[in-house]
Amino acid sequence: MKLKHVWAAAMFGAAALAGSGQAYAQLSESVAVIVNDDVISTYDVRQRAALLLVSAGMQSTPELQQRARAQAMRDLVDEHLQLQEAKNFDIAITPAEIDRRIADIAQSNRTTPEGLAQSLAAAGASIGSLRSQMEADIAWNRLMRGLYGNRVRVSEVEVRETQERIAASATRPQFLISEIFLPAETEQQFAEAQNGATQLLQEMQRGAPFPLVARQFSASASAAAGGDIGWIGQNELPAELQPLVEQLQPGQVSVPVRASNGVYLIAMRDRRAGAPAGSTSQVTLSQVTAPSERAETIGRVARRVNSCANLETQFREIPGIAIVDLGQATESDLSPAIRDRIAGVPAGSATAVQDSNGQASVIIVCSRQTAGGGVPTEAEISDRLFQQEMELLSERYLRNLRREATIIQR
């Protein structure tokens, strides 16, 4: 599901190879791997490896070429499986769709499609390899959306619990982190991932930008964003990575760290202290009151409330009801009495009934948001959870395709 971009910083140079020359070179190459009935040539692998290196801003060395070719082989196998499966669902990508994607990449790099092709050719890569990559990416995204887009549901409970968890962690130290993840299952794969991560770290120490390397070599969903996983609390990281955040200073990249499912490189971009407890939450509140004899009814209705939408409709059965929008305020600015009542009440829920001076009341927490936008909105969290679920489904589907495919490496 991730889209790998090619960046301008790594691509300046001479004219493109002639199309006929490329075709002749491709025909003269041997078979590298067969994926079901599709042939991937050594030319395809070499072109993709060159694309990986130039896109990551790396200078080609024998060690890096070996690493890039192994990565290119895996990527090409996956792309052929993706295109074969898309074809089974009658999904075909037109050249015009690929042209638009190439034009977007060129524009983001302040060049033209022709200039992009020339820069790639100067680095030993072809625009055809990039076009093949884009075709598979578009087709696979369309297939996943078609299969699962209407089936993935993010519940209000999930959103609310996630928002509350993020708000709670806002009082603890936070870290702005990027990651590179190389998956592994067997000991041999762990050794290869460790060696590969070491090579990538060496290239970044020589000047290769972390985001470009992450885009091309990381297997994490964050690769599409250059490895960026945003501000995060220490306890939200895998257990093996948690000690790192205390040691790394802004601008530093960790040594390769083995986790249960692979090897990580972590870049510390920034760090900040947690906000004082009680000072971080912006809350939006509404209050519902009625005569004391209606207290039991108010409580019964309030337990069914899950948002502040249409409160008048939700409480309409109660005679003498009054609903007041209390607006938005920083939690620390509220009176102690109200602050105590809403403590621990999640967004979309109501407090317990309070009966005083002949009036029964509940306060509904319409929303909570960390001051300054530290806690994402419900819409942002919902979208994030949706994307995470789609990534999991995509990887599971692709893993099954690999398991069932006939893959013969020459």
C-alpha positions in Angstrom: 0.0 0.0 0.0 2.9 2.3 0.2 4.0 4.6 -2.6 7.7 5.1 -3.2 8.7 8.5 -4.6 11.9 9.6 -6.3 13.4 12.8 -5.0 15.2 15.5 -6.9 18.2 15.8 -4.6 19.5 12.5 -5.9 18.8 13.0 -9.5 20.7 15.3 -11.8 22.5 14.4 -15.0 22.7 13.4 -18.5 20.3 12.3 -21.2 18.2 9.1 -21.1 19.2 5.9 -22.6 17.7 5.3 -26.0 14.5 3.2 -26.0 15.9 0.7 -28.5 19.1 0.3 -26.4 17.1 -0.5 -23.3 15.0 -3.1 -25.2 18.1 -4.8 -26.6 19.7 -4.8 -23.1 16.6 -6.3 -21.6 16.4 -9.1 -24.2 20.0 -10.0 -23.7 19.6 -10.6 -20.0 18.9 -13.9 -18.3 15.9 -15.0 -16.2 16.2 -14.0 -12.5 12.9 -15.3 -11.2 9.6 -16.7 -12.4 6.5 -15.6 -10.6 3.7 -18.1 -11.6 3.9 -17.5 -15.4 5.6 -14.1 -15.3 9.4 -13.7 -16.0 11.5 -11.2 -14.1 14.9 -10.7 -15.9 18.2 -9.8 -14.4 17.8 -6.5 -16.3 14.6 -5.8 -14.4 16.3 -6.5 -11.1 19.3 -4.3 -12.0 17.1 -1.4 -13.1 15.0 -1.6 -10.0 18.1 -1.7 -7.8 19.4 1.4 -9.5 16.1 3.1 -8.9 16.1 2.2 -5.2 19.6 3.6 -4.7 19.1 6.8 -6.6 15.7 7.4 -4.9 17.4 6.9 -1.5 20.2 9.4 -2.4 22.9 6.7 -2.0 26.1 6.3 -3.9 26.4 2.9 -5.5 28.9 0.5 -3.9 29.3 -3.3 -4.3 27.8 -3.9 -0.9 24.9 -1.6 -1.5 24.3 -3.0 -4.9 23.9 -6.5 -3.4 21.5 -5.2 -0.8 19.5 -3.2 -3.3 19.2 -6.1 -5.7 17.9 -8.3 -2.9 15.3 -5.7 -2.1 14.5 -5.1 -5.7 13.9 -8.8 -6.2 11.4 -8.9 -3.3 9.7 -5.8 -4.5 9.4 -7.1 -8.1 8.0 -10.4 -7.0 5.4 -8.7 -4.8 4.5 -6.3 -7.7 3.9 -9.1 -10.1 1.7 -10.9 -7.6 -0.2 -7.7 -7.0 -0.7 -7.1 -10.8 -1.7 -10.8 -11.3 -4.3 -10.6 -8.6 -5.6 -7.2 -9.8 -6.0 -8.8 -13.3 -8.1 -11.6 -11.7 -10.6 -8.9 -10.6 -10.5 -7.2 -14.1 -8.5 -4.2 -12.8 -6.5 -2.6 -15.5 -4.4 0.6 -15.1 -4.2 2.8 -18.2 -1.0 4.6 -19.3 -2.8 7.9 -18.7 -3.1 7.1 -15.0 0.5 6.2 -14.7 1.4 9.4 -16.6 -0.5 11.5 -14.1 1.4 9.8 -11.2 4.8 10.3 -12.9 3.9 14.0 -13.5 3.0 14.4 -9.8 6.4 13.0 -8.8 8.2 15.2 -11.4 6.4 18.3 -10.2 7.3 17.6 -6.5 10.9 17.4 -7.6 10.6 20.6 -9.6 11.2 19.0 -13.0 9.3 17.6 -15.9 8.6 13.9 -16.7 11.2 14.2 -19.4 13.7 15.7 -16.9 12.9 12.9 -14.5 13.6 10.3 -17.1 16.9 11.9 -17.9 18.0 12.1 -14.3 17.1 8.4 -13.8 18.9 7.3 -16.9 22.0 9.2 -15.8 22.0 7.1 -12.6 21.6 3.9 -14.5 17.8 3.5 -13.9 15.0 3.7 -16.4 11.7 5.5 -16.3 10.1 2.2 -17.3 11.0 0.6 -13.9 9.4 3.6 -12.1 6.3 3.2 -14.3 6.0 -0.5 -13.5 6.2 0.4 -9.8 3.5 3.0 -10.1 1.2 0.6 -12.1 1.4 -2.1 -9.4 0.9 0.5 -6.6 -2.2 2.0 -8.2 -3.7 -1.4 -9.1 -3.1 -2.8 -5.6 -4.6 0.2 -3.8 -7.6 0.0 -6.1 -8.0 -3.7 -5.4 -7.7 -3.3 -1.6 -10.2 -0.4 -1.6 -12.6 -2.5 -3.6 -12.3 -5.5 -1.4 -12.2 -3.9 2.0 -12.9 -0.2 1.8 -16.6 -0.6 2.6 -16.1 -3.4 5.1 -13.6 -1.8 7.5 -15.5 0.0 10.2 -14.0 2.1 12.9 -16.3 2.3 15.9 -16.9 5.4 18.0 -15.6 3.4 21.0 -12.3 2.7 19.2 -11.9 6.4 18.4 -12.8 7.5 21.9 -10.5 5.1 23.6 -7.6 6.0 21.2 -8.2 9.7 21.9 -8.3 9.2 25.6 -5.0 7.2 25.5 -3.3 9.9 23.5 -4.6 12.6 25.8 -3.3 10.6 28.8 0.2 10.2 27.3 0.4 14.0 26.7 1.4 14.4 30.3 4.4 12.2 29.8 7.6 12.9 27.8 7.0 12.6 24.0 9.3 11.9 21.2 9.2 12.8 17.5 10.5 9.7 15.8 11.1 8.1 12.4 11.7 4.4 11.8 13.2 2.0 9.3 12.0 -1.6 9.7 13.4 -4.7 8.1 11.2 -7.7 8.8 12.6 -11.1 9.8 11.3 -14.5 11.0 14.2 -17.0 10.8 17.6 -16.6 12.3 19.1 -16.3 8.8 16.6 -13.5 8.0 17.5 -11.7 11.2 21.2 -11.9 10.3 20.5 -10.5 6.9 18.3 -7.7 8.3 20.9 -6.8 10.9 23.6 -6.6 8.1 21.3 -4.6 5.9 20.4 -2.2 8.6 24.1 -1.7 9.4 24.7 -0.9 5.7 21.8 1.6 5.6 23.1 3.3 8.8 26.6 3.6 7.3 25.1 5.3 4.2 23.1 7.7 6.3 26.3 8.5 8.2 27.8 9.4 4.8 24.9 11.8 4.1 22.0 9.8 2.7 18.7 11.3 4.1 16.8 9.1 6.5 13.4 9.8 4.9 14.6 8.8 1.4 16.2 5.6 2.7 13.1 4.8 4.7 10.9 5.2 1.6 12.8 2.7 -0.4 14.0 0.1 2.1 11.6 0.1 5.1 8.9 -2.5 5.2 6.8 -0.5 7.7 3.6 1.3 6.7 5.3 4.5 7.7 7.7 4.1 4.8 5.3 6.1 2.6 5.9 9.1 4.9 9.6 8.7 5.0 9.5 6.6 8.2 7.7 9.4 10.1 5.5 8.0 13.0 5.0 11.5 14.6 5.0 12.4 18.2 4.7 9.2 20.4 5.0 8.2 24.0 7.7 5.8 25.1 5.2 3.2 26.2 3.6 3.2 22.7 6.8 1.7 21.1 7.7 -2.0 21.1 9.3 -3.0 24.3 12.7 -3.5 22.7 12.7 0.1 21.4 11.6 1.8 24.6 15.1 2.2 26.2 16.3 3.9 23.0 14.2 7.0 23.4 15.9 7.8 26.7 19.4 7.6 25.1 18.9 9.3 21.8 19.3 13.0 21.4 17.6 15.0 18.6 19.4 14.4 15.3 20.8 11.0 16.3 20.0 7.6 14.7 20.1 4.4 16.7 22.2 1.4 15.9 20.2 -1.6 14.5 17.9 -3.0 17.2 16.4 -6.5 17.1 12.7 -6.8 17.9 10.4 -9.8 17.9 9.5 -9.4 14.2 12.5 -7.7 12.6 15.2 -5.1 13.0 14.7 -1.4 13.5 16.6 1.8 13.0 15.2 4.8 15.0 15.8 8.4 14.3 15.2 10.9 17.1 14.0 14.1 15.5 12.9 16.0 18.6 11.7 15.5 22.2 9.6 17.4 24.6 8.5 17.2 28.2 4.9 16.2 29.0 2.4 19.0 29.7 1.4 19.5 33.3 -1.5 17.2 34.4 -4.8 18.9 34.0 -3.5 21.6 31.8 -3.6 19.8 28.5 -7.3 19.1 27.9 -9.6 21.3 26.0 -13.1 20.0 26.7 -16.5 20.9 25.2 -19.4 20.4 27.6 -23.1 20.4 27.7 -25.3 20.2 30.7 -28.8 18.6 31.0 -31.0 19.5 34.0 -34.6 18.6 35.1 -36.6 18.5 38.4 -35.2 16.2 41.0 -38.1 13.7 40.6 -36.8 13.0 37.1 -33.3 12.1 38.3 -33.6 8.4 37.6 -34.9 9.0 34.1 -32.1 11.5 33.4 -29.6 8.9 34.5 -31.1 6.1 32.4 -31.1 8.3 29.2 -27.6 9.6 30.0 -26.2 6.1 30.0 -27.2 5.7 26.4 -25.6 9.0 25.2 -22.6 8.6 23.0 -22.3 12.1 21.6 -23.7 15.6 21.9 -25.5 15.4 18.6 -29.3 15.8 18.9 -29.4 16.0 22.7 -32.8 17.5 22.5 -34.1 14.4 20.7 -32.3 12.0 23.1 -33.8 13.6 26.3 -37.2 14.6 24.8 -39.1 12.1 26.9 -38.3 14.0 30.1 -40.7 16.8 31.1 -39.1 20.0 32.3 -35.7 19.2 30.7 -33.2 22.0 30.0 -30.1 21.7 27.9 -27.3 24.2 28.1 -24.3 24.3 25.8 -21.4 25.2 28.2 -18.9 25.6 25.3 -15.2 24.8 25.2 -12.7 25.5 28.0 -9.3 24.3 29.2 -9.9 21.7 31.9 -7.7 23.5 34.4 -9.8 26.7 34.0 -13.0 24.9 35.1 -14.3 25.2 38.6 -13.1 22.4 40.9 -16.6 21.1 41.2 -17.1 20.6 37.4 -13.5 19.4 37.0 -14.1 16.7 39.6 -17.4 15.7 37.9 -15.9 15.1 34.5 -12.6 13.5 35.6 -12.2 10.3 33.8 -15.3 10.7 31.7 -14.4 9.9 28.1 -15.6 12.1 25.1 -19.2 11.3 24.1 -20.2 10.2 27.6 -22.1 11.7 30.5 -21.2 12.1 34.2 -23.2 10.5 37.0 -26.4 12.3 38.0 -26.0 15.0 40.6 -29.2 15.9 42.6 -29.0 19.3 44.4 -31.5 22.0 45.3 -34.4 20.4 43.6 -32.5 19.9 40.3 -31.0 16.8 38.9 -28.2 17.2 36.3 -25.6 15.5 34.2 -22.7 17.0 32.3 -21.9 15.5 28.9 -18.3 15.6 27.7 -18.8 16.4 24.0 -15.1 16.2 23.1 -11.6 16.3 24.6 -8.6 17.7 22.8 -5.1 18.6 24.0 -4.5 22.3 23.9 -2.5 23.2 20.8 -3.8 20.3 18.8 -1.6 17.6 20.6 -4.5 15.2 20.5 -5.8 14.5 17.0 -9.5 15.1 16.2 -11.9 12.3 16.1 -11.9 12.5 12.3 -8.1 12.3 12.2 -8.0 9.3 14.6 -10.8 7.5 12.6 -8.8 8.0 9.4 -5.6 6.8 11.1 -7.3 3.6 12.5 -8.9 3.0 9.1 -5.5 3.2 7.3 -3.9 0.9 9.9 -6.6 -1.7 9.4 -6.2 -1.5 5.6 -2.5 -1.9 5.9 -2.9 -5.0 8.0 -5.4 -6.5 5.5 -3.2 -5.6 2.6 -0.1 -7.3 4.1 -2.1 -10.4 5.1 -3.5 -10.7 1.6 -0.1 -10.3 0.0 1.4 -12.8 2.4 -1.2 -15.3 1.3 -0.5 -14.7 -2.4 3.2 -15.3 -1.7 2.5 -18.5 0.1 0.3 -19.9 -2.7 2.4 -18.7 -5.7 4.9 -20.7 -7.6 8.1 -18.7 -7.4 11.2 -20.1 -9.0 14.5 -18.2 -8.5 17.3 -18.9 -11.1 
